[in-house]
């Protein structure tokens, strides 16, 4: 059996907090294993995972482990919130709970277990059910690498002679595949003499995941927990490494029975890492294929903003690398934010503020389409905002929504104005103004974000001041000024001609037009 166990090996990059002492040294490793992470979470400022989708996936694993070792994986006979507060008052996760869980499941956290065992978050049956000559390979496993005939953006490499990844990098990308993996064609897998090569998308595919973030990892993990319903049975609400038997890939997937299985057991992909014979710290190959031939686990994640399509179908707000996080803030703070898409805020924020009103919001995701096209990672955070959630500050939260709406309104007006100006200047209503639009937005949105946070910080939380002290007229003028400055800068190259000056002047009126909401 391999000796690489994720509970013991140092594979998770972390940032140590001030209470942990001096900057990283021999006493403060740059990476820790799961056991040390849980035991010292109060000393760790946060995870330092460079890939946002891996960060969000690992948080879900850690939520499940935190719930297990604290006993917060069940409703119990006493108030769940009070029990969480008791854990928080202790200042650290219970060491006895950690040791007991580690002792019970230590054998299920090996990355490689070739002798018919249970490698962590993998399916050892793929070694026999997939063609070893048609494996996915490590370039396919590492999502930032080019594979097959894809373009090389960040590095060059070949499938014939790839750079073998270390186990920590391979495991992080294993998690990305489980949560953000694409739909469509995959490696063929033969089960019961029937071979197929199609898979459904991962449960977080295209989505942006929002997480409460505290002053240390201990606070972050407690704030990210979800209170289980009274019907949840921890013996049924299992994580994949807790299963007694692997599920039948030819049958229907097991449906989540509570928070722990929802956090960890919703993957539509099956993977298997192959250890390098010469260097056991490296991964030589990988199998990536479908987990279930029929059926799909319904998407229902408590860390996403859910919206409603025109066909009345729910879908998560997609990750967009061009969209600043403040534009989502009212959807995070309000129970019923305004908008044609009828957004619903992530359920985790219903109880997160009970841990601390100084929690920040961390948004982690992957801009991509539903199948194979990956665009860019998304990682953003806010200042402390959860004291403004509607349940805690009902008078302030609507002012946050108004402020966000004003910022967006003038951003949309700016886009429309530059498009109309360009079309009028070219005397072609179908002329594309992409260059002007991109430059105008690049100038407007950073300034609008700075204005938003400056006014946000001045909002009153006492409930004693009308509209939380927001001067709506002044805020409107401020966003208008930013939009006009961006518009004037972008269009100044054509105002030297009579046609250009008229086109620019006429379209500029769109920025101020009363009654225009977008």
C-alpha positions in Angstrom: 0.0 0.0 0.0 1.2 3.5 -0.7 2.2 5.6 2.3 0.9 8.9 0.9 -2.0 9.7 3.2 -3.8 13.1 2.9 -4.4 13.2 6.6 -0.7 13.2 7.3 1.2 14.5 4.3 1.8 18.2 3.8 -0.2 19.0 0.7 -2.6 21.9 1.5 -1.0 25.4 1.1 -2.0 27.7 4.0 -1.4 31.3 5.2 -0.5 31.4 8.9 -2.1 34.0 11.1 -0.4 36.4 13.5 -1.2 34.1 16.5 0.9 31.4 14.9 4.1 33.4 15.4 6.8 34.5 13.0 6.6 34.2 9.1 6.8 30.7 7.7 9.8 28.8 9.0 10.6 25.2 10.0 8.0 25.5 12.7 5.4 26.9 10.3 5.2 24.8 7.2 3.9 26.2 4.0 1.7 23.2 3.5 -0.2 21.0 6.0 -2.1 17.8 6.0 -5.8 17.5 6.8 -5.2 16.4 10.4 -2.8 19.3 11.2 -5.1 21.7 9.4 -8.0 20.8 11.6 -6.0 20.8 14.8 -4.5 24.2 14.1 -7.3 25.9 12.2 -7.4 28.7 14.7 -3.7 29.5 13.9 -4.2 29.5 10.1 -5.4 32.7 8.5 -6.8 30.9 5.5 -6.1 28.5 2.6 -3.5 29.5 0.0 -4.8 27.3 -2.8 -3.9 29.2 -6.1 -6.7 27.7 -8.2 -10.1 29.2 -7.1 -12.2 26.1 -8.1 -9.9 23.8 -6.1 -10.1 26.3 -3.2 -14.0 26.1 -3.2 -13.9 22.3 -3.6 -11.5 21.9 -0.7 -13.7 24.2 1.5 -16.6 21.8 1.0 -14.4 18.8 2.0 -13.3 20.8 5.1 -16.9 21.7 6.0 -17.8 18.0 6.0 -14.8 17.2 8.2 -15.6 20.1 10.5 -19.2 18.9 10.9 -18.0 15.4 11.7 -15.4 16.2 14.3 -17.7 18.7 16.1 -20.9 16.7 16.0 -22.5 19.5 14.1 -23.5 17.0 11.4 -26.8 16.3 13.2 -29.6 18.4 14.5 -29.4 17.0 18.0 -31.7 17.5 20.9 -30.3 21.0 21.7 -30.2 24.1 19.5 -27.7 23.6 16.7 -26.7 27.3 16.7 -25.9 27.2 20.4 -23.8 24.1 19.9 -21.8 25.8 17.2 -21.4 28.8 19.5 -20.0 26.4 22.2 -17.4 25.1 19.7 -16.6 28.7 18.8 -16.2 29.7 22.4 -13.7 26.9 22.9 -11.4 28.6 20.4 -10.5 25.5 18.4 -11.9 22.4 16.9 -12.3 19.5 19.5 -9.0 17.5 19.5 -10.7 14.4 20.7 -13.2 14.6 17.9 -10.4 15.0 15.4 -8.4 12.1 16.7 -11.4 9.8 16.9 -12.4 10.6 13.2 -8.8 10.3 12.0 -8.4 6.9 13.7 -11.6 5.6 12.3 -11.1 6.7 8.6 -7.3 7.0 8.3 -7.2 4.0 5.8 -9.6 5.8 3.5 -7.4 8.8 2.9 -4.6 7.1 0.9 -4.2 8.7 -2.6 -2.9 5.4 -4.1 -4.3 2.0 -3.0 -3.7 -0.3 -5.9 -4.4 -3.6 -4.2 -8.1 -3.5 -4.5 -8.5 -0.7 -1.9 -10.3 2.6 -1.8 -8.1 5.5 -2.9 -9.5 8.8 -1.7 -12.2 10.3 -3.9 -11.4 7.8 -6.6 -12.7 4.6 -8.1 -10.1 1.8 -8.2 -12.4 -0.2 -10.6 -11.3 2.1 -13.5 -8.0 0.2 -13.8 -10.0 -2.7 -15.1 -13.0 -0.9 -16.7 -11.1 1.5 -18.8 -8.6 0.9 -21.6 -5.1 1.7 -20.2 -4.0 2.6 -23.7 -6.6 5.3 -23.9 -6.2 6.9 -20.4 -6.8 10.6 -20.0 -3.2 11.4 -19.1 -1.9 14.0 -16.6 -2.1 16.9 -19.1 -5.9 16.3 -19.2 -6.0 16.0 -15.4 -4.3 19.3 -14.8 -6.9 21.8 -16.0 -4.4 24.6 -16.7 -2.4 22.5 -19.1 -3.1 22.0 -22.9 -4.0 18.5 -23.8 -4.8 16.8 -27.1 -5.1 19.4 -29.9 -5.9 22.3 -27.6 -3.9 25.6 -27.8 -1.1 26.1 -25.4 -1.7 29.3 -23.4 0.5 29.2 -20.3 3.0 26.5 -21.1 4.1 24.0 -23.8 3.9 20.3 -23.3 3.1 17.1 -25.1 1.0 14.1 -24.1 3.8 11.8 -25.3 6.2 13.2 -22.7 4.4 15.2 -20.1 5.8 16.8 -17.0 4.5 14.6 -14.2 2.7 16.5 -11.5 3.3 16.0 -7.8 0.6 14.5 -5.6 -0.5 17.8 -4.1 -1.1 19.3 -7.6 -2.8 16.2 -8.8 -5.2 15.9 -5.9 -6.2 19.6 -6.2 -7.1 19.0 -9.9 -8.9 15.8 -8.9 -11.2 18.0 -6.8 -11.6 20.5 -9.7 -12.8 17.6 -11.9 -15.2 16.3 -9.3 -16.9 19.7 -8.9 -16.3 21.6 -12.2 -15.8 18.8 -14.7 -17.3 19.2 -18.2 -20.1 17.2 -19.8 -19.9 15.4 -23.0 -17.3 12.9 -24.3 -14.9 11.2 -21.9 -12.8 8.1 -21.7 -14.8 4.9 -22.4 -15.8 2.8 -19.4 -17.1 -0.7 -19.7 -19.5 -2.0 -17.1 -21.5 -5.2 -17.4 -20.1 -5.7 -20.9 -21.6 -2.3 -22.0 -19.1 0.5 -22.9 -20.1 4.2 -22.9 -18.1 7.4 -23.0 -20.4 10.3 -22.0 -20.7 12.1 -18.7 -22.8 14.8 -17.2 -21.3 18.1 -15.9 -20.0 18.5 -12.4 -22.3 20.0 -9.8 -20.6 23.4 -9.8 -19.9 23.7 -13.6 -20.0 27.3 -14.7 -20.9 28.5 -11.2 -19.5 31.1 -8.9 -19.3 29.9 -5.3 -19.7 32.3 -2.4 -18.3 31.6 1.1 -18.2 33.4 4.4 -14.7 34.1 5.5 -13.5 34.9 9.0 -10.3 36.2 10.6 -9.0 32.7 10.7 -9.7 29.3 9.2 -11.4 28.1 12.3 -14.0 30.9 12.0 -14.3 30.4 8.3 -15.1 26.7 8.7 -17.7 27.3 11.4 -19.4 30.1 9.4 -19.6 27.8 6.4 -21.5 25.0 8.1 -25.2 24.4 7.4 -27.7 23.4 10.1 -29.0 19.9 9.2 -32.7 19.2 9.3 -34.1 17.0 12.0 -34.5 14.2 9.5 -30.8 13.9 8.7 -29.2 10.7 9.9 -25.3 11.0 9.9 -25.1 7.2 9.2 -26.9 7.8 5.9 -25.5 11.3 5.1 -22.1 9.9 4.1 -19.0 11.3 2.4 -17.6 9.1 -0.4 -14.7 7.9 1.8 -17.2 6.8 4.4 -19.1 4.5 2.1 -18.9 0.9 3.0 -19.3 -0.1 -0.7 -18.8 1.8 -3.9 -22.0 2.6 -5.8 -23.0 0.7 -8.9 -22.0 2.8 -11.9 -24.7 1.2 -14.0 -27.4 2.3 -11.6 -28.9 5.5 -10.5 -26.6 7.8 -8.4 -27.1 8.0 -4.7 -29.0 11.1 -3.7 -27.6 13.4 -1.0 -29.1 12.7 2.4 -27.9 15.8 4.2 -25.2 18.4 4.2 -22.1 16.1 4.3 -23.2 14.1 1.2 -24.3 17.4 -0.5 -20.8 18.8 0.1 -18.8 15.8 -1.0 -20.8 13.2 -2.9 -22.4 14.9 -5.9 -19.7 14.3 -8.5 -20.7 13.0 -12.0 -17.1 12.0 -12.8 -15.0 9.0 -11.8 -11.2 9.4 -11.6 -8.2 7.3 -10.8 -4.7 8.5 -10.3 -1.8 6.3 -11.3 1.4 6.5 -9.2 4.8 6.8 -10.8 6.9 3.7 -10.2 10.2 5.5 -10.1 9.1 8.5 -7.9 6.1 7.7 -5.6 5.7 11.5 -5.0 4.6 11.9 -8.7 1.5 10.9 -10.6 2.2 9.2 -13.9 -1.3 8.8 -15.4 -4.9 9.4 -14.8 -8.3 7.9 -15.8 -11.2 10.3 -16.1 -14.6 9.0 -17.1 -18.3 8.9 -16.1 -19.5 7.9 -12.6 -23.1 7.0 -13.4 -24.5 5.7 -16.7 -28.1 6.9 -16.0 -29.6 9.6 -13.9 -28.2 12.8 -12.5 -27.9 14.2 -9.0 -30.1 17.3 -8.8 -28.1 20.6 -8.4 -28.9 22.2 -5.1 -26.0 24.0 -3.6 -26.2 26.4 -0.6 -23.2 28.5 -1.7 -24.6 29.7 -5.1 -26.8 32.5 -6.1 -29.8 30.8 -7.7 -31.7 32.6 -10.5 -34.7 31.7 -12.6 -34.6 31.5 -16.4 -37.4 32.7 -18.7 -38.5 29.1 -18.9 -38.9 29.2 -15.1 -35.9 26.9 -14.5 -33.5 27.5 -11.6 -29.8 27.9 -12.5 -26.8 29.2 -10.6 -25.4 32.7 -11.4 -22.4 31.9 -13.7 -18.8 33.0 -13.0 -17.8 36.0 -15.0 -14.3 37.2 -14.8 -15.3 40.7 -16.0 -17.9 41.2 -13.2 -16.8 42.7 -9.9 -18.1 41.1 -6.7 -19.8 44.3 -5.4 -22.4 43.9 -8.1 -23.6 40.7 -6.4 -23.7 42.2 -2.9 -27.4 42.8 -2.6 -28.1 39.2 -3.8 -25.9 38.0 -1.0 -27.4 40.2 1.7 -31.1 40.3 0.9 -33.5 37.4 1.1 -35.4 38.6 -2.0 -33.2 40.9 -4.0 -34.7 42.7 -7.0 -34.0 41.7 -10.6 -35.7 40.1 -13.5 -33.8 36.8 -12.8 -35.4 36.6 -9.3 -32.1 35.8 -7.6 -32.0 34.0 -4.3 -29.1 34.5 -2.0 -26.9 31.5 -0.9 -28.5 29.7 2.0 -25.3 29.6 3.9 -25.7 33.3 4.7 -28.9 32.6 6.6 -26.8 31.5 9.6 -23.2 32.6 8.9 -23.5 36.0 10.5 -24.3 34.3 13.8 -20.5 33.4 14.0 -19.4 37.0 13.4 -20.8 40.2 11.9 -17.3 41.0 10.6 -17.2 38.1 8.1 -16.1 38.8 4.5 -17.5 37.1 1.4 -15.1 35.1 -0.8 -16.3 34.3 -4.3 -14.5 31.4 -6.1 -15.3 30.0 -9.4 -14.4 29.1 -13.0 -15.7 31.0 -16.0 -16.6 28.2 -18.5 -19.3 26.8 -20.6 -21.3 23.7 -19.9 -19.0 21.4 -21.9 -15.3 21.7 -22.6 -14.5 25.4 -22.9 -12.7 26.9 -19.9 -12.1 30.6 -19.9 -10.7 32.0 -16.6 -10.5 31.4 -12.9 -12.5 33.9 -10.7 -11.4 34.9 -7.2 -12.7 38.0 -5.4 -13.4 39.0 -1.8 -15.3 41.8 0.0 -14.5 43.8 3.1 -16.5 42.7 6.2 -20.2 42.8 5.1 -22.2 40.1 6.8 -23.3 42.5 9.5 -25.4 44.1 6.7 -27.5 40.9 6.0 -31.2 41.6 6.0 -31.8 39.6 9.2 -29.2 41.5 11.1 -29.7 45.0 9.6 -33.1 45.2 7.9 -32.9 49.0 7.5 -29.5 49.0 5.9 -29.7 46.1 3.4 -32.1 47.9 1.1 -29.7 50.9 0.9 -27.0 48.5 -0.3 -29.3 47.3 -3.0 -30.1 50.8 -4.1 -26.4 51.7 -4.2 -25.7 48.6 -6.3 -28.5 49.4 -8.7 -27.3 52.9 -9.3 -23.8 51.7 -10.1 -25.1 49.1 -12.5 -27.6 51.5 -14.1 -24.9 53.9 -15.3 -22.7 51.1 -16.4 -25.5 49.8 -18.6 -26.3 53.3 -19.9 -22.6 53.9 -20.7 -22.5 50.7 -22.8 -25.6 51.7 -24.7 -24.3 55.3 -25.2 -20.9 54.3 -26.7 -22.6 51.7 -29.0 -25.0 54.4 -30.3 -22.3 56.9 -30.7 -20.2 54.5 -32.8 -23.1 53.4 -34.9 -24.0 57.1 -35.6 -20.4 58.0 -36.4 -20.1 55.1 -38.8 -23.6 55.8 -40.2 -24.2 52.0 -39.8 -26.8 50.9 -37.2 -25.2 47.4 -37.3 -21.6 48.6 -36.7 -20.0 46.8 -33.8 -18.6 49.0 -31.1 -16.7 46.2 -29.2 -13.5 48.1 -28.8 -15.2 51.2 -27.5 -17.4 49.2 -25.2 -14.5 47.3 -23.7 -12.5 50.4 -23.1 -15.4 52.3 -21.6 -16.2 49.4 -19.2 -12.6 49.1 -18.3 -12.6 52.7 -17.2 -16.1 52.8 -15.6 -16.3 49.6 -13.4 -13.1 50.1 -11.3 -14.2 53.7 -10.6 -17.7 52.6 -9.8 -16.5 49.9 -7.5 -14.3 52.4 -5.5 -17.3 54.7 -5.3 -19.6 51.9 -4.1 -17.3 50.7 -1.3 -16.6 54.3 -0.2 -20.4 54.9 0.3 -21.0 51.4 1.6 -18.6 52.1 4.5 -20.5 55.2 5.5 -23.9 53.4 5.8 -25.5 53.4 9.2 -26.2 50.1 10.9 -28.1 51.3 13.9 -31.5 51.6 12.2 -31.9 55.1 13.5 -31.1 56.9 10.3 -33.5 57.1 7.4 -32.3 54.9 4.4 -29.1 54.1 6.4 -27.9 57.6 5.7 -27.5 57.0 2.0 -27.7 60.2 -0.1 -29.2 58.7 -3.2 -29.0 61.9 -5.2 -25.3 62.3 -4.4 -24.7 58.7 -5.2 -26.5 59.1 -8.5 -24.4 62.1 -9.4 -21.2 60.3 -8.5 -21.8 57.3 -10.7 -23.0 59.6 -13.5 -19.7 61.5 -13.3 -17.7 58.3 -13.6 -19.7 57.2 -16.6 -19.4 60.6 -18.3 -15.7 60.7 -17.7 -15.3 57.2 -19.3 -17.6 58.2 -22.2 -15.7 61.4 -22.9 -12.3 59.6 -22.8 -13.3 56.8 -25.1 -15.1 59.0 -27.7 -12.7 62.0 -27.9 -10.8 60.6 -30.9 -13.8 61.3 -33.2 -15.1 64.6 -32.0 -12.7 66.5 -34.2 -15.1 66.0 -37.2 -18.5 67.5 -37.4 -20.1 64.0 -37.9 -18.3 62.6 -34.9 -19.0 65.5 -32.6 -22.7 65.3 -33.4 -22.8 61.5 -32.9 -21.0 61.8 -29.6 -23.1 64.7 -28.3 -26.4 63.0 -29.2 -25.5 59.6 -27.7 -24.1 61.3 -24.5 -27.7 62.3 -23.6 -28.4 58.6 -22.9 -26.3 58.8 -19.8 -28.7 61.4 -18.2 -32.0 60.3 -19.7 -34.7 60.3 -17.0 -36.8 57.2 -16.6 -34.3 55.0 -18.4 -33.5 52.1 -16.0 -30.8 50.5 -18.1 
